[in-house]
Amino acid sequence: MKKKTNKVAKYLHYTAVIILLVVAAFWFIFALLSGAEAYGGGLKGILMNSPNALPWLLLLAFVYVSWKCRLVGGIIITLAGICTIFAFDTFESIFSFLFISLPITLLGIILIVSWYLTRK
């Protein structure tokens, strides 16, 4: 039974981390490029717009932490997902909430569950 639980926990961990990498990379690239035209476009515009991508770079760092330590990373990512509700005002739009805040929060919870399953 323990072997099966560890297998499920490992699957949950790897799946959550891979999905988080995809989500964080997508939003990082989107944030980096989406406002670059306002600064004249091109490399200069991307560099001028780069502070908008910092929250997503931070999420990538949190994903790295969760790769090394499921519990700590899961807690940080869950809190980061909750913080996005207020930082990006995703509670004002169901679309924003469903595609930004909810996935990050749920994936953080999945990391915590995977840690709990290996603990038992």
C-alpha positions as CSV (number, residue, x, y, z in Angstrom):
1,M,0.0,0.0,0.0
2,K,2.8,2.4,0.9
3,K,4.5,1.8,-2.5
4,K,1.3,2.7,-4.3
5,T,0.9,5.8,-2.2
6,N,4.4,6.9,-3.0
7,K,3.8,6.3,-6.7
8,V,0.7,8.5,-6.7
9,A,2.6,11.2,-4.7
10,K,5.5,11.2,-7.2
11,Y,3.0,11.4,-10.1
12,L,1.2,14.3,-8.4
13,H,4.5,16.1,-7.7
14,Y,5.9,15.8,-11.2
15,T,2.6,16.7,-12.8
16,A,2.1,19.8,-10.7
17,V,5.7,21.0,-11.2
18,I,5.5,20.5,-15.0
19,I,2.2,22.3,-15.2
20,L,3.5,25.1,-13.0
21,L,6.5,25.5,-15.2
22,V,4.3,25.8,-18.3
23,V,2.0,28.3,-16.6
24,A,4.8,30.4,-15.2
25,A,6.7,30.4,-18.4
26,F,3.6,31.4,-20.4
27,W,2.7,34.3,-18.1
28,F,6.3,35.4,-17.9
29,I,6.6,35.6,-21.7
30,F,3.2,37.2,-22.0
31,A,4.0,39.8,-19.4
32,L,7.4,40.5,-20.9
33,L,6.1,41.0,-24.4
34,S,2.5,42.4,-24.0
35,G,3.5,45.9,-23.0
36,A,6.6,46.3,-25.0
37,E,4.9,48.2,-27.8
38,A,4.1,51.1,-25.5
39,Y,7.8,51.6,-25.1
40,G,8.6,51.6,-28.8
41,G,8.7,47.8,-29.4
42,G,11.8,45.8,-30.2
43,L,14.5,44.8,-27.7
44,K,14.3,48.3,-26.1
45,G,10.6,47.9,-25.5
46,I,11.0,44.5,-24.0
47,L,13.8,45.7,-21.6
48,M,11.7,48.7,-20.6
49,N,8.7,46.5,-19.9
50,S,10.6,43.8,-18.1
51,P,9.5,44.9,-14.6
52,N,6.0,43.7,-15.5
53,A,7.4,40.2,-15.8
54,L,9.0,40.0,-12.3
55,P,6.1,38.4,-10.5
56,W,6.2,35.5,-13.0
57,L,9.9,35.2,-12.7
58,L,9.4,34.9,-8.9
59,L,6.8,32.2,-9.6
60,L,9.5,30.3,-11.6
61,A,11.8,30.6,-8.6
62,F,9.0,29.2,-6.4
63,V,8.6,26.3,-8.8
64,Y,12.3,25.5,-8.4
65,V,11.8,25.5,-4.6
66,S,8.8,23.1,-4.9
67,W,10.9,20.8,-7.1
68,K,13.4,20.5,-4.2
69,C,10.9,20.6,-1.2
70,R,7.3,19.8,-1.8
71,L,5.9,21.2,1.4
72,V,7.7,24.5,1.4
73,G,7.1,25.0,-2.3
74,G,3.5,24.0,-2.0
75,I,2.8,26.4,0.8
76,I,4.6,29.3,-1.0
77,I,2.9,28.6,-4.3
78,T,-0.5,28.3,-2.7
79,L,0.0,31.6,-0.9
80,A,1.3,33.2,-4.2
81,G,-1.9,32.0,-5.9
82,I,-4.0,33.6,-3.2
83,C,-2.0,36.8,-3.5
84,T,-2.6,37.0,-7.2
85,I,-6.3,37.4,-6.5
86,F,-5.6,40.7,-4.8
87,A,-2.4,41.8,-6.6
88,F,-4.0,41.4,-10.1
89,D,-7.6,42.0,-9.1
90,T,-8.7,38.7,-10.5
91,F,-11.7,38.7,-8.3
92,E,-13.2,41.3,-10.7
93,S,-13.3,38.9,-13.7
94,I,-14.2,35.2,-13.6
95,F,-12.0,34.7,-16.6
96,S,-8.9,36.1,-14.9
97,F,-9.6,34.2,-11.7
98,L,-10.1,30.9,-13.5
99,F,-7.0,31.2,-15.7
100,I,-4.5,33.0,-13.3
101,S,-5.3,32.6,-9.6
102,L,-7.2,29.3,-9.4
103,P,-4.6,27.1,-11.3
104,I,-1.7,28.4,-9.2
105,T,-3.5,27.9,-6.0
106,L,-4.7,24.4,-6.8
107,L,-1.3,23.3,-8.0
108,G,0.2,24.5,-4.8
109,I,-2.4,22.5,-2.9
110,I,-1.6,19.4,-5.0
111,L,2.1,19.8,-4.0
112,I,1.1,19.9,-0.3
113,V,-1.0,16.7,-0.8
114,S,1.8,15.0,-2.6
115,W,4.1,15.8,0.4
116,Y,1.5,14.5,2.8
117,L,1.1,11.2,0.9
118,T,4.9,10.5,1.1
119,R,4.8,11.4,4.8
120,K,2.3,8.7,5.7
